[in-house]
């Protein structure tokens, strides 16, 4: 909580700072769920300096932890991956749960994922992509075009 309050004024942080924050959350979830939660981290070292929206990863990790792994009796896995790919920064969170419920053509991802998608759209406009994919669980892909190491596009508010 202290880290969240400390960084609440910063619109962007380095991926290293974001990971430091979210690893605390993951450790709490691992204590709570015990052997039922296995987490793998695949973070490319050159991605650690990329600037990302603060509190980007927490809702991407919270959704599968609370909706796919916690309610199930079977073990769950969560894989977190981050890479630079040319002019892009990519982060992916993938779980082995039941995926998202599909309502018509809409995937129901919950408030945290919807807010994250809206926030990325406001900050980066067309320079971002946010995807929710049912793929042997839920896979969340975030792709940000990095100009000047991922600065938000002009004309956006700081929300």
Secondary structure by P-SEA (a helix, b strand, c coil): caaaaaacccccccaaaaaaaaaaaaaaaaaaacccbbbbbbcccccccccccccccaaaaaaaacccccccccbbbbbbbbbbcccbbbbbbbbcccccccccccccccaaaaaaaaaaaaaccccbbbbbbbcccbbbbbbbbcccccccccccccc
